[in-house]
Structure formats: C-alpha cells, structure tokens
C-alpha cells in the first residue's frame, strides 16, 4: 500500500482512551517495517505535546499533573511509538500538537522546539495540524526531530 509513494503520514492514536493499547504500537512497527522493505523513506507521525521532553512546554498543570497522571497510558504508548520511529533509520518527523480542535485551518500557530503554551488548555485545529504535516513531506527543517505545534 505504501510502495511508490513519496511519504507516509500517520495519525495512529489510541484505540481506547485512557488505556494502554499494544495494537497501535504494533501498528507503527508494521508501518516502519513496510517502509524499510519497500519505501518510501519519509515518515511524518502525529504524536502529541506532552510526550517526553515536550511535556515541559505545556506548563505545570497539563505537563506536571494531567499528562503524567490522567494521560499516562497515552503518553507511554506515544513514547513507545516515537522510539520505534526514531530507531528506524527512516527520514522521520514527529509532530506534537496540543489538544486537537475542530474548525478550518487558520495558519496561525507556532512550531519549533522550546516554544511554550500561552494558555491553560492550548487547542489547535486538526486542519492546521494536517496542513503542517503535509508541508513536512518536502520540508526537511525538522528531519529526524520532534517538533511542537502551539497556537
């Protein structure tokens, strides 16, 4: 299904909210294996802000309490998926948005490492995340890195 394409974009998330889901971790493993066998080499993966070192960017309430306590299973699963991707040898970019919202793309968001949330519950439209992910197919600025997105 992926051979002959320019890139793979994955938004594979949790199957059951607030629970560990080994199937989605395995799913990323299958995607990585298929890409290593038949190409392409470019993988853009949507994780979430609050995974690993990006947790500090959310501030003390979300980063210090909500993610490690309430979202601990989701965070652990995303960490496992990110680890598989980072060790794959592929040309990957991990995109870490905050809470996803509805609505049209606005184009008004920040991206980078070290940016911090300016609101208590940052939310970014799915359309903005999708547009950013698509731009990363040809933009190598964040090649082999994880990048935060914030409104």
N, CA, C and O atoms as a GROMACS GRO file, in nm:
protein
  604
    1UNK      N    1   0.080  -0.121   0.000
    1UNK     CA    2   0.000   0.000   0.000
    1UNK      C    3   0.085   0.127   0.000
    1UNK      O    4   0.038   0.233  -0.042
    2UNK      N    5   0.209   0.117   0.047
    2UNK     CA    6   0.289   0.239   0.057
    2UNK      C    7   0.399   0.249  -0.049
    2UNK      O    8   0.453   0.357  -0.071
    3UNK      N    9   0.432   0.138  -0.114
    3UNK     CA   10   0.538   0.140  -0.215
    3UNK      C   11   0.500   0.237  -0.327
    3UNK      O   12   0.384   0.243  -0.369
    4UNK      N   13   0.598   0.312  -0.374
    4UNK     CA   14   0.576   0.404  -0.484
    4UNK      C   15   0.525   0.541  -0.444
    4UNK      O   16   0.501   0.626  -0.530
    5UNK      N   17   0.508   0.563  -0.317
    5UNK     CA   18   0.460   0.694  -0.269
    5UNK      C   19   0.577   0.778  -0.217
    5UNK      O   20   0.686   0.725  -0.193
    6UNK      N   21   0.553   0.908  -0.200
    6UNK     CA   22   0.658   0.998  -0.154
    6UNK      C   23   0.682   0.990  -0.004
    6UNK      O   24   0.794   1.009   0.042
    7UNK      N   25   0.577   0.963   0.072
    7UNK     CA   26   0.588   0.964   0.218
    7UNK      C   27   0.469   0.892   0.279
    7UNK      O   28   0.370   0.862   0.212
    8UNK      N   29   0.482   0.864   0.408
    8UNK     CA   30   0.372   0.812   0.487
    8UNK      C   31   0.344   0.911   0.598
    8UNK      O   32   0.435   0.953   0.669
    9UNK      N   33   0.218   0.948   0.613
    9UNK     CA   34   0.175   1.033   0.724
    9UNK      C   35   0.087   0.946   0.812
    9UNK      O   36  -0.009   0.886   0.765
   10UNK      N   37   0.121   0.941   0.940
   10UNK     CA   38   0.044   0.857   1.032
   10UNK      C   39  -0.010   0.940   1.148
   10UNK      O   40   0.062   1.018   1.211
   11UNK      N   41  -0.138   0.922   1.173
   11UNK     CA   42  -0.205   0.982   1.288
   11UNK      C   43  -0.260   0.870   1.376
   11UNK      O   44  -0.362   0.888   1.444
   12UNK      N   45  -0.193   0.757   1.376
   12UNK     CA   46  -0.238   0.640   1.450
   12UNK      C   47  -0.230   0.670   1.600
   12UNK      O   48  -0.121   0.682   1.656
   13UNK      N   49  -0.345   0.681   1.661
   13UNK     CA   50  -0.352   0.716   1.804
   13UNK      C   51  -0.407   0.601   1.886
   13UNK      O   52  -0.392   0.485   1.850
   14UNK      N   53  -0.468   0.634   1.995
   14UNK     CA   54  -0.518   0.532   2.087
   14UNK      C   55  -0.647   0.470   2.036
   14UNK      O   56  -0.729   0.537   1.973
   15UNK      N   57  -0.662   0.343   2.064
   15UNK     CA   58  -0.785   0.275   2.030
   15UNK      C   59  -0.891   0.294   2.136
   15UNK      O   60  -1.009   0.309   2.106
   16UNK      N   61  -0.847   0.293   2.262
   16UNK     CA   62  -0.936   0.310   2.376
   16UNK      C   63  -0.879   0.421   2.464
   16UNK      O   64  -0.770   0.406   2.518
   17UNK      N   65  -0.951   0.534   2.479
   17UNK     CA   66  -0.899   0.644   2.559
   17UNK      C   67  -0.863   0.602   2.702
   17UNK      O   68  -0.932   0.521   2.764
   18UNK      N   69  -0.755   0.659   2.752
   18UNK     CA   70  -0.706   0.640   2.888
   18UNK      C   71  -0.659   0.497   2.918
   18UNK      O   72  -0.645   0.460   3.034
   19UNK      N   73  -0.635   0.418   2.815
   19UNK     CA   74  -0.588   0.281   2.832
   19UNK      C   75  -0.464   0.258   2.746
   19UNK      O   76  -0.445   0.324   2.643
   20UNK      N   77  -0.381   0.165   2.788
   20UNK     CA   78  -0.268   0.120   2.708
   20UNK      C   79  -0.323   0.039   2.591
   20UNK      O   80  -0.416  -0.039   2.609
   21UNK      N   81  -0.265   0.056   2.473
   21UNK     CA   82  -0.313  -0.016   2.356
   21UNK      C   83  -0.194  -0.067   2.275
   21UNK      O   84  -0.138   0.006   2.193
   22UNK      N   85  -0.157  -0.191   2.300
   22UNK     CA   86  -0.041  -0.251   2.232
   22UNK      C   87  -0.062  -0.260   2.081
   22UNK      O   88   0.035  -0.260   2.006
   23UNK      N   89  -0.187  -0.269   2.037
   23UNK     CA   90  -0.214  -0.283   1.893
   23UNK      C   91  -0.169  -0.160   1.814
   23UNK      O   92  -0.119  -0.175   1.702
   24UNK      N   93  -0.184  -0.041   1.870
   24UNK     CA   94  -0.142   0.078   1.795
   24UNK      C   95   0.011   0.090   1.792
   24UNK      O   96   0.067   0.141   1.696
   25UNK      N   97   0.076   0.042   1.896
   25UNK     CA   98   0.223   0.039   1.895
   25UNK      C   99   0.269  -0.059   1.788
   25UNK      O  100   0.360  -0.029   1.710
   26UNK      N  101   0.207  -0.175   1.784
   26UNK     CA  102   0.241  -0.274   1.682
   26UNK      C  103   0.213  -0.218   1.543
   26UNK      O  104   0.288  -0.244   1.449
   27UNK      N  105   0.106  -0.141   1.529
   27UNK     CA  106   0.072  -0.080   1.400
   27UNK      C  107   0.183   0.008   1.347
   27UNK      O  108   0.215   0.004   1.228
   28UNK      N  109   0.242   0.088   1.434
   28UNK     CA  110   0.355   0.172   1.391
   28UNK      C  111   0.472   0.083   1.353
   28UNK      O  112   0.543   0.112   1.256
   29UNK      N  113   0.494  -0.023   1.429
   29UNK     CA  114   0.600  -0.118   1.393
   29UNK      C  115   0.580  -0.176   1.254
   29UNK      O  116   0.676  -0.190   1.178
   30UNK      N  117   0.456  -0.210   1.220
   30UNK     CA  118   0.426  -0.264   1.087
   30UNK      C  119   0.451  -0.160   0.978
   30UNK      O  120   0.504  -0.192   0.872
   31UNK      N  121   0.412  -0.036   1.005
   31UNK     CA  122   0.435   0.072   0.908
   31UNK      C  123   0.584   0.090   0.884
   31UNK      O  124   0.629   0.098   0.770
   32UNK      N  125   0.662   0.096   0.992
   32UNK     CA  126   0.806   0.114   0.981
   32UNK      C  127   0.868  -0.001   0.903
   32UNK      O  128   0.950   0.021   0.814
   33UNK      N  129   0.830  -0.125   0.935
   33UNK     CA  130   0.885  -0.241   0.864
   33UNK      C  131   0.852  -0.237   0.716
   33UNK      O  132   0.938  -0.265   0.632
   34UNK      N  133   0.729  -0.202   0.683
   34UNK     CA  134   0.689  -0.194   0.542
   34UNK      C  135   0.768  -0.087   0.469
   34UNK      O  136   0.809  -0.106   0.355
   35UNK      N  137   0.790   0.026   0.534
   35UNK     CA  138   0.866   0.134   0.472
   35UNK      C  139   1.011   0.092   0.452
   35UNK      O  140   1.071   0.124   0.349
   36UNK      N  141   1.069   0.023   0.548
   36UNK     CA  142   1.207  -0.022   0.536
   36UNK      C  143   1.222  -0.123   0.422
   36UNK      O  144   1.326  -0.128   0.357
   37UNK      N  145   1.119  -0.203   0.399
   37UNK     CA  146   1.123  -0.304   0.293
   37UNK      C  147   1.105  -0.244   0.154
   37UNK      O  148   1.176  -0.280   0.061
   38UNK      N  149   1.008  -0.152   0.140
   38UNK     CA  150   0.972  -0.111   0.005
   38UNK      C  151   0.964   0.039  -0.017
   38UNK      O  152   0.923   0.085  -0.123
   39UNK      N  153   1.003   0.117   0.084
   39UNK     CA  154   0.997   0.262   0.069
   39UNK      C  155   0.855   0.310   0.085
   39UNK      O  156   0.764   0.227   0.092
   40UNK      N  157   0.832   0.436   0.091
   40UNK     CA  158   0.927   0.548   0.089
   40UNK      C  159   1.005   0.557   0.221
   40UNK      O  160   0.984   0.478   0.313
   41UNK      N  161   1.096   0.654   0.227
   41UNK     CA  162   1.176   0.670   0.348
   41UNK      C  163   1.126   0.783   0.437
   41UNK      O  164   1.171   0.795   0.552
   42UNK      N  165   1.036   0.867   0.388
   42UNK     CA  166   0.988   0.983   0.465
   42UNK      C  167   0.864   0.946   0.544
   42UNK      O  168   0.763   0.904   0.487
   43UNK      N  169   0.870   0.962   0.677
   43UNK     CA  170   0.759   0.932   0.767
   43UNK      C  171   0.729   1.054   0.853
   43UNK      O  172   0.817   1.106   0.922
   44UNK      N  173   0.605   1.099   0.849
   44UNK     CA  174   0.559   1.209   0.933
   44UNK      C  175   0.457   1.148   1.029
   44UNK      O  176   0.356   1.093   0.986
   45UNK      N  177   0.484   1.157   1.158
   45UNK     CA  178   0.400   1.093   1.259
   45UNK      C  179   0.341   1.197   1.354
   45UNK      O  180   0.414   1.281   1.407
   46UNK      N  181   0.212   1.193   1.375
   46UNK     CA  182   0.147   1.281   1.472
   46UNK      C  183   0.144   1.215   1.608
   46UNK      O  184   0.077   1.115   1.629
   47UNK      N  185   0.218   1.273   1.700
   47UNK     CA  186   0.219   1.230   1.839
   47UNK      C  187   0.133   1.330   1.915
   47UNK      O  188   0.027   1.369   1.866
   48UNK      N  189   0.175   1.372   2.034
   48UNK     CA  190   0.106   1.483   2.100
   48UNK      C  191   0.198   1.555   2.195
   48UNK      O  192   0.291   1.496   2.251
   49UNK      N  193   0.172   1.682   2.214
   49UNK     CA  194   0.251   1.764   2.304
   49UNK      C  195   0.227   1.714   2.445
   49UNK      O  196   0.113   1.708   2.491
   50UNK      N  197   0.331   1.680   2.512
   50UNK     CA  198   0.320   1.620   2.644
   50UNK      C  199   0.397   1.489   2.650
   50UNK      O  200   0.408   1.428   2.756
   51UNK      N  201   0.450   1.447   2.536
   51UNK     CA  202   0.530   1.326   2.529
   51UNK      C  203   0.676   1.362   2.548
   51UNK      O  204   0.728   1.455   2.486
   52UNK      N  205   0.740   1.288   2.635
   52UNK     CA  206   0.884   1.301   2.662
   52UNK      C  207   0.921   1.444   2.699
   52UNK      O  208   0.861   1.504   2.789
   53UNK      N  209   1.021   1.499   2.631
   53UNK     CA  210   1.074   1.631   2.666
   53UNK      C  211   0.978   1.744   2.635
   53UNK      O  212   0.998   1.856   2.683
   54UNK      N  213   0.874   1.720   2.556
   54UNK     CA  214   0.780   1.829   2.524
   54UNK      C  215   0.682   1.857   2.638
   54UNK      O  216   0.611   1.957   2.635
   55UNK      N  217   0.677   1.770   2.736
   55UNK     CA  218   0.583   1.788   2.848
   55UNK      C  219   0.601   1.923   2.917
   55UNK      O  220   0.503   1.985   2.959
   56UNK      N  221   0.723   1.967   2.930
   56UNK     CA  222   0.752   2.096   2.997
   56UNK      C  223   0.692   2.214   2.923
   56UNK      O  224   0.670   2.320   2.982
   57UNK      N  225   0.666   2.197   2.793
   57UNK     CA  226   0.612   2.306   2.713
   57UNK      C  227   0.465   2.333   2.742
   57UNK      O  228   0.412   2.435   2.700
   58UNK      N  229   0.400   2.241   2.812
   58UNK     CA  230   0.258   2.256   2.843
   58UNK      C  231   0.230   2.337   2.969
   58UNK      O  232   0.118   2.380   2.992
   59UNK      N  233   0.331   2.356   3.050
   59UNK     CA  234   0.311   2.427   3.176
   59UNK      C  235   0.285   2.330   3.290
   59UNK      O  236   0.273   2.209   3.267
   60UNK      N  237   0.276   2.382   3.414
   60UNK     CA  238   0.269   2.295   3.531
   60UNK      C  239   0.140   2.214   3.545
   60UNK      O  240   0.146   2.101   3.592
   61UNK      N  241   0.027   2.268   3.506
   61UNK     CA  242  -0.099   2.194   3.522
   61UNK      C  243  -0.106   2.075   3.426
   61UNK      O  244  -0.121   1.961   3.468
   62UNK      N  245  -0.096   2.103   3.297
   62UNK     CA  246  -0.105   1.995   3.198
   62UNK      C  247   0.020   1.906   3.200
   62UNK      O  248   0.010   1.784   3.207
   63UNK      N  249   0.136   1.968   3.194
   63UNK     CA  250   0.261   1.893   3.187
   63UNK      C  251   0.300   1.825   3.316
   63UNK      O  252   0.363   1.719   3.314
   64UNK      N  253   0.262   1.885   3.428
   64UNK     CA  254   0.303   1.829   3.557
   64UNK      C  255   0.200   1.741   3.624
   64UNK      O  256   0.235   1.659   3.709
   65UNK      N  257   0.073   1.756   3.588
   65UNK     CA  258  -0.033   1.680   3.655
   65UNK      C  259  -0.116   1.597   3.556
   65UNK      O  260  -0.124   1.475   3.570
   66UNK      N  261  -0.177   1.662   3.459
   66UNK     CA  262  -0.271   1.594   3.370
   66UNK      C  263  -0.204   1.484   3.288
   66UNK      O  264  -0.250   1.370   3.288
   67UNK      N  265  -0.095   1.517   3.218
   67UNK     CA  266  -0.030   1.417   3.132
   67UNK      C  267   0.027   1.301   3.213
   67UNK      O  268  -0.004   1.186   3.182
   68UNK      N  269   0.108   1.326   3.317
   68UNK     CA  270   0.166   1.212   3.388
   68UNK      C  271   0.066   1.129   3.469
   68UNK      O  272   0.092   1.012   3.497
   69UNK      N  273  -0.045   1.187   3.505
   69UNK     CA  274  -0.143   1.111   3.584
   69UNK      C  275  -0.260   1.061   3.500
   69UNK      O  276  -0.284   0.941   3.494
   70UNK      N  277  -0.332   1.152   3.437
   70UNK     CA  278  -0.453   1.115   3.364
   70UNK      C  279  -0.420   1.051   3.228
   70UNK      O  280  -0.482   0.952   3.190
   71UNK      N  281  -0.324   1.107   3.158
   71UNK     CA  282  -0.292   1.060   3.023
   71UNK      C  283  -0.166   0.973   3.019
   71UNK      O  284  -0.100   0.964   2.916
   72UNK      N  285  -0.133   0.912   3.130
   72UNK     CA  286  -0.008   0.837   3.139
   72UNK      C  287   0.000   0.722   3.039
   72UNK      O  288   0.108   0.695   2.985
   73UNK      N  289  -0.111   0.653   3.013
   73UNK     CA  290  -0.108   0.541   2.918
   73UNK      C  291  -0.089   0.591   2.776
   73UNK      O  292  -0.011   0.534   2.700
   74UNK      N  293  -0.160   0.698   2.739
   74UNK     CA  294  -0.143   0.755   2.606
   74UNK      C  295   0.000   0.805   2.587
   74UNK      O  296   0.060   0.782   2.482
   75UNK      N  297   0.053   0.874   2.687
   75UNK     CA  298   0.190   0.924   2.678
   75UNK      C  299   0.290   0.810   2.663
   75UNK      O  300   0.381   0.818   2.580
   76UNK      N  301   0.273   0.705   2.741
   76UNK     CA  302   0.364   0.590   2.733
   76UNK      C  303   0.354   0.522   2.596
   76UNK      O  304   0.456   0.483   2.539
   77UNK      N  305   0.234   0.509   2.543
   77UNK     CA  306   0.217   0.448   2.411
   77UNK      C  307   0.282   0.534   2.303
   77UNK      O  308   0.351   0.481   2.215
   78UNK      N  309   0.262   0.665   2.308
   78UNK     CA  310   0.326   0.753   2.210
   78UNK      C  311   0.477   0.749   2.225
   78UNK      O  312   0.549   0.753   2.124
   79UNK      N  313   0.527   0.740   2.346
   79UNK     CA  314   0.672   0.730   2.365
   79UNK      C  315   0.726   0.604   2.301
   79UNK      O  316   0.832   0.607   2.237
   80UNK      N  317   0.655   0.493   2.316
   80UNK     CA  318   0.697   0.367   2.253
   80UNK      C  319   0.696   0.379   2.101
   80UNK      O  320   0.788   0.333   2.034
   81UNK      N  321   0.592   0.442   2.046
   81UNK     CA  322   0.583   0.459   1.901
   81UNK      C  323   0.693   0.552   1.851
   81UNK      O  324   0.754   0.527   1.748
   82UNK      N  325   0.718   0.661   1.924
   82UNK     CA  326   0.824   0.753   1.886
   82UNK      C  327   0.960   0.683   1.888
   82UNK      O  328   1.044   0.706   1.801
   83UNK      N  329   0.982   0.598   1.986
   83UNK     CA  330   1.108   0.524   1.996
   83UNK      C  331   1.127   0.434   1.874
   83UNK      O  332   1.236   0.429   1.816
   84UNK      N  333   1.022   0.362   1.833
   84UNK     CA  334   1.030   0.278   1.713
   84UNK      C  335   1.066   0.360   1.590
   84UNK      O  336   1.149   0.320   1.508
   85UNK      N  337   1.004   0.475   1.578
   85UNK     CA  338   1.029   0.562   1.463
   85UNK      C  339   1.172   0.616   1.465
   85UNK      O  340   1.241   0.614   1.364
   86UNK      N  341   1.216   0.665   1.581
   86UNK     CA  342   1.350   0.724   1.592
   86UNK      C  343   1.460   0.621   1.565
   86UNK      O  344   1.568   0.657   1.516
   87UNK      N  345   1.435   0.497   1.596
   87UNK     CA  346   1.536   0.391   1.576
   87UNK      C  347   1.526   0.326   1.439
   87UNK      O  348   1.601   0.233   1.409
   88UNK      N  349   1.435   0.372   1.355
   88UNK     CA  350   1.404   0.305   1.229
   88UNK      C  351   1.506   0.326   1.118
   88UNK      O  352   1.515   0.244   1.026
   89UNK      N  353   1.580   0.435   1.124
   89UNK     CA  354   1.669   0.468   1.013
   89UNK      C  355   1.598   0.543   0.901
   89UNK      O  356   1.660   0.580   0.802
   90UNK      N  357   1.468   0.566   0.917
   90UNK     CA  358   1.391   0.641   0.818
   90UNK      C  359   1.415   0.791   0.834
   90UNK      O  360   1.473   0.835   0.933
   91UNK      N  361   1.371   0.867   0.737
   91UNK     CA  362   1.374   1.013   0.744
   91UNK      C  363   1.241   1.057   0.804
   91UNK      O  364   1.143   1.075   0.731
   92UNK      N  365   1.236   1.074   0.934
   92UNK     CA  366   1.111   1.096   1.006
   92UNK      C  367   1.103   1.236   1.064
   92UNK      O  368   1.203   1.303   1.087
   93UNK      N  369   0.979   1.277   1.086
   93UNK     CA  370   0.948   1.397   1.164
   93UNK      C  371   0.831   1.360   1.254
   93UNK      O  372   0.730   1.309   1.207
   94UNK      N  373   0.846   1.387   1.382
   94UNK     CA  374   0.739   1.365   1.478
   94UNK      C  375   0.677   1.500   1.509
   94UNK      O  376   0.745   1.593   1.551
   95UNK      N  377   0.546   1.510   1.488
   95UNK     CA  378   0.473   1.634   1.507
   95UNK      C  379   0.394   1.622   1.637
   95UNK      O  380   0.316   1.528   1.655
   96UNK      N  381   0.413   1.717   1.728
   96UNK     CA  382   0.349   1.712   1.860
   96UNK      C  383   0.255   1.831   1.879
   96UNK      O  384   0.296   1.936   1.930
   97UNK      N  385   0.130   1.816   1.839
   97UNK     CA  386   0.032   1.922   1.863
   97UNK      C  387  -0.028   1.910   2.003
   97UNK      O  388  -0.012   1.807   2.069
   98UNK      N  389  -0.096   2.016   2.049
   98UNK     CA  390  -0.170   2.007   2.176
   98UNK      C  391  -0.306   1.941   2.149
   98UNK      O  392  -0.321   1.867   2.052
   99UNK      N  393  -0.402   1.967   2.233
   99UNK     CA  394  -0.538   1.916   2.215
   99UNK      C  395  -0.587   1.957   2.076
   99UNK      O  396  -0.569   2.071   2.033
  100UNK      N  397  -0.649   1.862   2.007
  100UNK     CA  398  -0.698   1.889   1.872
  100UNK      C  399  -0.838   1.946   1.876
  100UNK      O  400  -0.923   1.900   1.953
  101UNK      N  401  -0.861   2.048   1.794
  101UNK     CA  402  -0.992   2.111   1.787
  101UNK      C  403  -1.051   2.102   1.648
  101UNK      O  404  -0.985   2.059   1.553
  102UNK      N  405  -1.174   2.144   1.637
  102UNK     CA  406  -1.244   2.146   1.508
  102UNK      C  407  -1.226   2.282   1.444
  102UNK      O  408  -1.169   2.374   1.502
  103UNK      N  409  -1.276   2.293   1.324
  103UNK     CA  410  -1.272   2.421   1.255
  103UNK      C  411  -1.174   2.421   1.141
  103UNK      O  412  -1.094   2.329   1.125
  104UNK      N  413  -1.180   2.526   1.062
  104UNK     CA  414  -1.092   2.537   0.945
  104UNK      C  415  -0.949   2.572   0.986
  104UNK      O  416  -0.923   2.620   1.097
  105UNK      N  417  -0.858   2.548   0.895
  105UNK     CA  418  -0.719   2.587   0.917
  105UNK      C  419  -0.710   2.739   0.922
  105UNK      O  420  -0.774   2.809   0.844
  106UNK      N  421  -0.631   2.788   1.015
  106UNK     CA  422  -0.612   2.933   1.027
  106UNK      C  423  -0.472   2.974   0.983
  106UNK      O  424  -0.451   3.088   0.942
  107UNK      N  425  -0.378   2.881   0.991
  107UNK     CA  426  -0.239   2.914   0.960
  107UNK      C  427  -0.172   2.993   1.071
  107UNK      O  428  -0.056   3.032   1.058
  108UNK      N  429  -0.245   3.015   1.180
  108UNK     CA  430  -0.190   3.093   1.291
  108UNK      C  431  -0.150   2.999   1.405
  108UNK      O  432  -0.228   2.972   1.496
  109UNK      N  433  -0.028   2.950   1.397
  109UNK     CA  434   0.027   2.866   1.502
  109UNK      C  435   0.179   2.875   1.496
  109UNK      O  436   0.237   2.918   1.397
  110UNK      N  437   0.240   2.835   1.605
  110UNK     CA  438   0.386   2.838   1.614
  110UNK      C  439   0.436   2.694   1.607
  110UNK      O  440   0.366   2.601   1.644
  111UNK      N  441   0.560   2.677   1.559
  111UNK     CA  442   0.621   2.545   1.558
  111UNK      C  443   0.768   2.560   1.593
  111UNK      O  444   0.831   2.660   1.560
  112UNK      N  445   0.820   2.458   1.659
  112UNK     CA  446   0.960   2.459   1.696
  112UNK      C  447   0.984   2.386   1.826
  112UNK      O  448   0.893   2.328   1.885
  113UNK      N  449   1.107   2.390   1.868
  113UNK     CA  450   1.147   2.328   1.994
  113UNK      C  451   1.163   2.440   2.096
  113UNK      O  452   1.222   2.544   2.065
  114UNK      N  453   1.112   2.420   2.214
  114UNK     CA  454   1.128   2.520   2.319
  114UNK      C  455   1.016   2.621   2.327
  114UNK      O  456   1.015   2.705   2.417
  115UNK      N  457   0.920   2.617   2.234
  115UNK     CA  458   0.807   2.708   2.246
  115UNK      C  459   0.716   2.660   2.358
  115UNK      O  460   0.710   2.540   2.386
  116UNK      N  461   0.647   2.752   2.423
  116UNK     CA  462   0.564   2.716   2.538
  116UNK      C  463   0.420   2.758   2.516
  116UNK      O  464   0.390   2.853   2.444
  117UNK      N  465   0.331   2.684   2.580
  117UNK     CA  466   0.188   2.716   2.575
  117UNK      C  467   0.165   2.851   2.641
  117UNK      O  468   0.227   2.884   2.742
  118UNK      N  469   0.074   2.929   2.583
  118UNK     CA  470   0.040   3.059   2.640
  118UNK      C  471  -0.100   3.058   2.702
  118UNK      O  472  -0.146   3.159   2.756
  119UNK      N  473  -0.168   2.943   2.694
  119UNK     CA  474  -0.299   2.930   2.756
  119UNK      C  475  -0.303   2.804   2.840
  119UNK      O  476  -0.218   2.716   2.825
  120UNK      N  477  -0.401   2.796   2.928
  120UNK     CA  478  -0.412   2.682   3.018
  120UNK      C  479  -0.442   2.553   2.944
  120UNK      O  480  -0.387   2.448   2.979
  121UNK      N  481  -0.526   2.557   2.842
  121UNK     CA  482  -0.560   2.438   2.762
  121UNK      C  483  -0.544   2.472   2.614
  121UNK      O  484  -0.642   2.500   2.545
  122UNK      N  485  -0.420   2.468   2.564
  122UNK     CA  486  -0.399   2.503   2.424
  122UNK      C  487  -0.467   2.404   2.331
  122UNK      O  488  -0.464   2.283   2.354
  123UNK      N  489  -0.529   2.457   2.226
  123UNK     CA  490  -0.601   2.375   2.129
  123UNK      C  491  -0.565   2.424   1.990
  123UNK      O  492  -0.555   2.544   1.966
  124UNK      N  493  -0.545   2.330   1.900
  124UNK     CA  494  -0.511   2.364   1.763
  124UNK      C  495  -0.602   2.285   1.668
  124UNK      O  496  -0.624   2.166   1.688
  125UNK      N  497  -0.653   2.352   1.567
  125UNK     CA  498  -0.743   2.287   1.472
  125UNK      C  499  -0.673   2.171   1.401
  125UNK      O  500  -0.557   2.181   1.360
  126UNK      N  501  -0.745   2.062   1.387
  126UNK     CA  502  -0.693   1.946   1.314
  126UNK      C  503  -0.646   1.987   1.174
  126UNK      O  504  -0.547   1.935   1.124
  127UNK      N  505  -0.719   2.079   1.113
  127UNK     CA  506  -0.683   2.124   0.978
  127UNK      C  507  -0.546   2.190   0.975
  127UNK      O  508  -0.472   2.174   0.878
  128UNK      N  509  -0.511   2.265   1.080
  128UNK     CA  510  -0.377   2.326   1.087
  128UNK      C  511  -0.270   2.218   1.104
  128UNK      O  512  -0.163   2.227   1.044
  129UNK      N  513  -0.298   2.118   1.187
  129UNK     CA  514  -0.202   2.010   1.207
  129UNK      C  515  -0.182   1.934   1.076
  129UNK      O  516  -0.069   1.903   1.039
  130UNK      N  517  -0.292   1.905   1.006
  130UNK     CA  518  -0.282   1.834   0.879
  130UNK      C  519  -0.201   1.914   0.777
  130UNK      O  520  -0.117   1.858   0.707
  131UNK      N  521  -0.225   2.043   0.769
  131UNK     CA  522  -0.151   2.127   0.674
  131UNK      C  523  -0.002   2.127   0.707
  131UNK      O  524   0.082   2.119   0.617
  132UNK      N  525   0.030   2.136   0.836
  132UNK     CA  526   0.170   2.134   0.876
  132UNK      C  527   0.234   2.000   0.840
  132UNK      O  528   0.345   1.995   0.787
  133UNK      N  529   0.163   1.891   0.870
  133UNK     CA  530   0.217   1.759   0.840
  133UNK      C  531   0.242   1.743   0.690
  133UNK      O  532   0.346   1.691   0.649
  134UNK      N  533   0.149   1.787   0.609
  134UNK     CA  534   0.168   1.778   0.464
  134UNK      C  535   0.289   1.860   0.419
  134UNK      O  536   0.361   1.819   0.328
  135UNK      N  537   0.310   1.976   0.481
  135UNK     CA  538   0.424   2.060   0.443
  135UNK      C  539   0.557   1.992   0.474
  135UNK      O  540   0.659   2.022   0.412
  136UNK      N  541   0.556   1.900   0.570
  136UNK     CA  542   0.680   1.834   0.611
  136UNK      C  543   0.724   1.724   0.515
  136UNK      O  544   0.836   1.674   0.526
  137UNK      N  545   0.638   1.687   0.422
  137UNK     CA  546   0.678   1.586   0.323
  137UNK      C  547   0.799   1.636   0.245
  137UNK      O  548   0.892   1.559   0.220
  138UNK      N  549   0.799   1.762   0.206
  138UNK     CA  550   0.911   1.816   0.128
  138UNK      C  551   1.001   1.910   0.208
  138UNK      O  552   1.111   1.942   0.162
  139UNK      N  553   0.958   1.955   0.323
  139UNK     CA  554   1.038   2.046   0.407
  139UNK      C  555   1.119   1.962   0.506
  139UNK      O  556   1.061   1.893   0.590
  140UNK      N  557   1.249   1.969   0.497
  140UNK     CA  558   1.337   1.888   0.582
  140UNK      C  559   1.387   1.961   0.706
  140UNK      O  560   1.479   1.915   0.773
  141UNK      N  561   1.327   2.076   0.737
  141UNK     CA  562   1.370   2.155   0.852
  141UNK      C  563   1.370   2.071   0.979
  141UNK      O  564   1.462   2.081   1.060
  142UNK      N  565   1.269   1.990   0.998
  142UNK     CA  566   1.257   1.909   1.119
  142UNK      C  567   1.285   1.761   1.094
  142UNK      O  568   1.232   1.675   1.164
  143UNK      N  569   1.367   1.732   0.994
  143UNK     CA  570   1.403   1.594   0.963
  143UNK      C  571   1.473   1.531   1.083
  143UNK      O  572   1.568   1.587   1.138
  144UNK      N  573   1.425   1.414   1.122
  144UNK     CA  574   1.479   1.335   1.234
  144UNK      C  575   1.472   1.409   1.368
  144UNK      O  576   1.558   1.394   1.455
  145UNK      N  577   1.365   1.489   1.382
  145UNK     CA  578   1.339   1.558   1.509
  145UNK      C  579   1.190   1.557   1.538
  145UNK      O  580   1.107   1.529   1.451
  146UNK      N  581   1.160   1.590   1.661
  146UNK     CA  582   1.021   1.610   1.702
  146UNK      C  583   0.997   1.760   1.712
  146UNK      O  584   1.082   1.834   1.763
  147UNK      N  585   0.884   1.804   1.664
  147UNK     CA  586   0.852   1.946   1.662
  147UNK      C  587   0.719   1.972   1.729
  147UNK      O  588   0.621   1.901   1.704
  148UNK      N  589   0.714   2.072   1.815
  148UNK     CA  590   0.591   2.110   1.884
  148UNK      C  591   0.512   2.208   1.799
  148UNK      O  592   0.570   2.292   1.728
  149UNK      N  593   0.380   2.198   1.806
  149UNK     CA  594   0.290   2.295   1.743
  149UNK      C  595   0.204   2.356   1.855
  149UNK      O  596   0.151   2.284   1.939
  150UNK      N  597   0.192   2.486   1.854
  150UNK     CA  598   0.110   2.555   1.954
  150UNK      C  599   0.041   2.676   1.891
  150UNK      O  600   0.097   2.740   1.802
  151UNK      N  601  -0.081   2.706   1.938
  151UNK     CA  602  -0.149   2.826   1.887
  151UNK      C  603  -0.076   2.952   1.932
  151UNK      O  604  -0.118   3.062   1.900
   0.00000   0.00000   0.00000
